[in-house]
Amino acid sequence: MAKKPTARTEFVLFNVTYEDGSQKSNRKVPLDAVEDPYDRDKAIRSAIEEQDRTISERSGLPPLAIKAITRAK
């Protein structure tokens, strides 16, 4: 019996540089945020900040301030 096709969520990858100089590569941001017609940069930043909040809650460490976000090639 054939498998049912699943819905595919597409992502765009970004590199994030933090105020302390550390960098995280290939952070996944949903394509919906990247295609926001009103304020794309704000939508991308808020998606990454939400991921950072989730990570900091699990690790017990405070989230770092974002210095720059660049699209990965």
Summary of the structure (lengths in Angstrom):
residues: 73
radius of gyration: 14.7
end to end distance: 38.8
largest distance: 53.0
contacts: 154
relative contact order: 0.25
helix: 33%
strand: 30%
